[in-house]
């Protein structure tokens, strides 16, 4: 069987890739590819935040497929300019994945200058010996100082949250779609408020156009001054009956008040009522462990320096 490369074209390919990710999300309990929120978030929020046109961003996405058009593998990225690359594979074709061609594509399209060095930093699932071997052969070194953690929780418990502090209240973007306040809350939670990298409302407007975004699952806490101070957006994959939290954050001035727990529990409760049986979050912090999550899987960050 011949495997062919296809350049990414957004209109025909976005949902095709989304469906592929849903169909291949897990093998024997292990995540092998992105869950759907990461694909939505990359295309509609992060791309806009980095001020990339759809055409510019599309050139960094690689598709390999059969002659009949079935996806065999993908090169995806979240943020052009950070040297990241993610290998996505179809388990039906594990013996035919064109890994070396995929590396060549990433090395052409995704190397980034970081602190005066030209780097590519592929993510490789811990235990993927095939991809690790190829990475080593190509001169990549696994970083020992950092790894990415995915945590999960089964929804076989009650997620009723404790009472909020007086005058705080939980709402959703379906009730009050104030994008300016919601964007400000995001910027303050992630430390770019008032900086040159401050996220803009246009990025949130773009996110709301993504196919899998639901306003009723975009939960936030409103403080007495009517500002949004904590939030949790949960995405629902109805085919796999999973929810995914992304992003989650709290204004630094309002932390340690139980607000993050309240917004997370409300989001989880809502998606559970829709049929979700499990929740994932791309984080391994103690906060998640304290409310019942467990570390599920790890991605190691590999790195290679290039002369440019």
MOKA-V561580 format. One record per backbone hydrogen bond with DSSP energy under -0.5 kcal/mol. CO is the residue of the C=O (numbers start at 1). NH is the residue of the N-H. If there is no record, write none. Layout:
# MOKA-V561580
co,nh
CO,NH
CO,NH
This chain:
# MOKA-V561580
co,nh
2,67
4,65
6,63
9,13
10,14
13,17
14,18
15,19
16,20
17,21
18,22
19,23
20,24
22,25
25,32
25,33
27,30
30,27
35,38
35,39
36,40
37,41
38,42
39,43
40,44
41,45
41,46
42,47
45,49
46,50
47,52
48,51
53,57
54,58
55,59
57,60
58,8
58,61
61,8
62,75
63,6
64,72
64,73
65,4
66,69
70,66
72,90
73,64
74,76
74,88
75,62
76,86
79,82
79,84
83,121
85,123
86,76
86,88
88,74
89,91
90,93
91,94
93,96
93,97
94,97
97,99
98,102
99,103
100,104
101,105
102,106
103,107
104,108
105,109
106,110
112,114
112,119
114,117
117,114
117,119
118,306
119,112
120,304
121,85
122,302
123,87
124,300
125,128
127,129
128,132
129,133
130,134
131,135
132,136
133,137
134,138
135,140
136,139
141,303
146,301
148,299
150,296
150,297
151,281
152,294
153,279
154,156
165,168
169,222
171,220
172,175
172,176
176,178
177,179
178,182
179,183
180,184
181,185
182,186
183,187
184,188
185,189
186,190
187,192
187,193
188,191
192,195
195,198
200,203
200,204
201,205
202,206
203,207
204,208
206,209
207,210
210,213
214,217
215,173
215,174
215,218
217,219
217,234
218,173
219,232
220,171
221,229
221,230
222,169
223,226
227,223
229,251
230,221
231,249
232,219
232,234
233,246
235,237
235,244
236,238
237,241
237,242
241,277
241,278
242,237
243,280
244,235
244,246
245,282
247,233
249,231
251,254
252,255
258,262
259,263
260,264
261,265
262,266
263,267
264,268
265,269
266,270
267,271
268,272
269,273
270,274
271,276
272,275
277,155
278,243
279,153
280,245
281,151
281,283
285,288
285,289
286,290
287,291
288,291
288,293
289,292
294,152
297,150
298,126
299,148
300,124
300,302
301,143
303,141
304,120
306,118
